[in-house]
Amino acid sequence: MTQLFSKINQLHEFLASRQALSLTATGLIPTMGALHQGHLSLIQRSLAQDQTTIVSIFVNPIQFAPGEDFERYPRQLEQDLALCQQAGVDAVFAPDAQEIFGENWADSSQKTLIHPPTAITEVLCGRSRPGHFVGVATLVTKLLNIVQPQHAYFGQKDAQQVAVIKSLVKDLNLPVEIISCPIARDKQGLALSSRNQHLTEAQRIVAPQIFASLQAAQSVFINDQKDSDRLCQIVINYLANLPELKLDYLQVVDPHTMQSISSIAHSGLLAIAVYLGKIRLIDNILLTNQI
């Protein structure tokens, strides 16, 4: 039976009861809800590795910039609970903003914020979403301190977020292993995202072409094309026939530092963000030289 907690002290009591039963290996899957098969793949990793699996559900207000889709972000706690119950999750932690950030949570001058290295945060998504990764890092740090898991699981679709979180865990000496899991896709290749449910039927036909464009570059990379600009140009040429997709960014970066690289010596992350209507979709593909 999956237990639901909205208060930190309730969650701590539950975790203490697990500790008393010598169930000490805890896995955390931080989410914003609207759970899908991508989240399930993270849950399954934890269930296979940990004795206790916790899913947090919290639409984090401080990682949304003004004008972004905070109000429209899907919220479906009852459905999420049912999915967690079916999967075998031990507990769901679904607090409100005041429980996480305290009173006056909306006033950034009255709370401690975590500022990850700007070298990681001010590129790619950080360019068009200022302050986003400060919000992400602050929340994740709080969740890691609240739950104190041995493992925390994140999807590789949000590769920049994974890099940010691994950096803060290393730099702040947090005793947790961050586990990055492969991107989950639908049958057409579209990277699964909670925002996908806002896509119209017509947009759902177009959206899988994002991944197809990355695959076109990957096929050329495999045939010994390592130049980043040329790989990006293949994607641009592919998307030129799809005017519905408006490019936000396209770049080859080091998968750990998120810094731009001119050619791929060992590995590179080909990362993309596009707008399809008002919906912003991200994807990436890891290009690795076989040695």
Residue pairs with C-beta under 8 A, 6 or more apart in sequence:
1 85
2 81
2 84
2 85
2 88
2 89
2 90
2 91
2 92
3 14
3 90
3 91
3 92
4 81
4 91
4 92
4 94
5 11
5 14
5 91
5 92
5 93
5 94
6 93
6 94
6 95
6 96
6 99
7 95
7 99
8 95
8 99
8 146
11 54
11 91
11 93
11 146
11 147
12 146
14 91
15 26
15 52
15 147
15 148
18 24
18 26
18 51
18 52
18 90
23 51
23 52
24 51
24 150
25 49
25 50
25 51
25 52
25 150
25 151
26 50
26 51
26 52
26 53
26 54
26 147
26 148
26 149
26 150
26 151
27 45
27 46
27 47
27 49
27 50
27 52
27 53
27 54
27 149
27 150
27 151
27 152
27 153
28 46
28 54
28 55
28 56
28 143
28 144
28 147
28 149
28 151
28 152
28 153
29 39
29 42
29 43
29 46
29 53
29 54
29 55
29 56
29 152
29 153
30 56
30 58
30 139
30 140
30 143
30 152
30 154
31 39
31 55
31 56
31 57
31 58
32 57
32 58
32 59
32 60
32 73
32 194
33 57
33 58
33 59
33 74
33 75
33 76
33 77
33 80
33 94
33 194
34 73
34 74
34 75
34 76
34 80
34 194
34 197
35 55
35 57
35 79
35 80
35 83
35 84
35 194
36 184
36 192
36 193
36 194
36 196
37 184
37 192
38 155
38 157
38 183
38 184
38 191
38 192
38 193
39 55
39 83
39 155
40 83
40 87
40 184
41 155
41 181
41 182
41 184
42 153
42 154
42 155
42 181
43 53
43 55
43 84
43 87
43 89
43 153
44 87
45 153
45 179
45 181
46 53
46 151
46 153
47 53
47 87
47 88
47 89
49 151
50 149
50 150
50 151
52 90
52 91
53 88
53 89
53 90
53 91
54 89
54 90
54 91
54 92
54 93
54 147
54 149
55 80
55 84
55 89
55 91
55 92
55 93
56 92
56 93
56 94
56 143
56 147
57 77
57 80
57 92
57 93
57 94
58 93
58 94
58 95
58 100
58 139
59 70
59 73
59 75
60 135
60 136
60 139
61 70
61 97
61 105
61 106
61 135
62 101
62 105
62 108
62 113
62 131
62 134
62 135
62 138
62 139
63 131
63 132
63 133
63 134
63 135
63 136
63 139
64 70
64 73
64 132
64 135
65 129
65 130
65 131
65 132
68 129
69 195
69 278
72 198
73 194
73 195
74 194
74 195
74 197
74 198
77 94
80 92
81 92
84 92
93 143
93 146
93 147
97 105
97 106
98 105
100 139
100 142
101 111
101 142
102 111
104 110
104 111
105 111
112 138
113 134
113 138
114 134
114 137
114 138
114 141
114 168
115 134
115 137
116 133
116 134
116 137
116 164
116 167
116 168
117 167
117 171
119 257
119 258
119 259
120 126
120 133
120 160
120 163
120 164
120 167
120 257
120 258
121 132
121 133
121 134
121 160
121 164
123 160
123 251
123 253
123 258
123 259
123 260
124 160
124 249
124 251
124 253
124 258
124 271
124 273
125 132
125 133
125 160
125 249
125 273
125 282
126 132
126 133
126 160
127 249
128 248
128 249
128 273
133 160
133 161
133 164
136 161
136 164
136 165
137 164
137 165
137 168
140 152
140 165
140 168
141 168
141 172
141 174
144 152
144 169
144 174
144 176
148 175
148 176
149 176
150 176
150 177
151 176
151 177
151 178
151 179
152 165
152 176
152 177
152 178
152 179
153 179
153 181
154 161
154 162
154 165
154 178
154 179
154 180
154 181
155 162
155 180
155 181
155 182
155 183
155 184
156 162
156 180
156 181
156 182
156 183
156 284
156 286
157 183
157 184
157 191
157 192
157 193
157 282
157 283
157 284
158 282
159 255
159 258
159 269
159 271
159 284
160 258
160 271
162 178
162 180
163 255
163 256
163 257
163 258
165 178
166 178
166 180
166 256
168 174
169 176
169 178
183 191
183 192
183 283
183 284
184 191
184 192
185 191
185 192
185 211
186 192
186 208
188 207
188 208
189 208
189 211
189 212
189 215
190 196
190 204
190 207
190 208
190 210
190 211
191 210
191 211
191 281
191 282
191 283
193 281
193 282
195 279
195 280
195 281
196 204
196 207
196 281
198 279
199 207
199 276
199 279
200 277
203 244
203 276
203 277
203 279
206 242
206 244
206 245
206 276
207 276
207 281
209 238
209 239
209 242
209 245
210 245
210 272
210 274
210 281
210 283
211 283
211 285
212 238
213 234
213 235
213 238
213 239
213 272
214 235
214 270
214 272
214 283
214 284
214 285
215 285
216 234
216 235
216 238
217 231
217 232
217 234
217 235
217 270
217 285
217 287
218 270
218 285
218 287
220 230
220 231
220 234
221 231
221 264
221 287
225 231
226 263
226 264
226 265
226 289
227 262
227 263
228 251
228 252
228 260
228 261
228 262
228 263
228 264
228 268
229 262
231 252
231 264
231 270
231 287
232 250
232 251
232 252
232 270
235 250
235 270
235 272
236 247
236 250
239 245
239 247
239 274
244 276
244 277
245 274
245 275
245 276
246 274
246 275
246 276
247 272
247 273
247 274
248 273
248 274
248 275
248 280
249 271
249 272
249 273
250 270
250 271
250 272
250 273
251 260
251 270
251 271
252 260
252 261
252 264
252 268
252 269
252 270
252 271
252 287
253 259
253 260
253 261
253 268
253 269
253 271
254 261
254 268
254 269
255 267
255 268
255 269
255 286
258 269
261 268
264 287
264 289
265 289
266 288
266 289
266 291
267 286
267 287
267 288
267 289
268 286
268 287
269 284
269 285
269 286
269 287
270 284
270 285
270 286
270 287
271 282
271 283
271 284
272 282
272 283
272 284
273 280
273 281
273 282
274 280
274 281
275 281
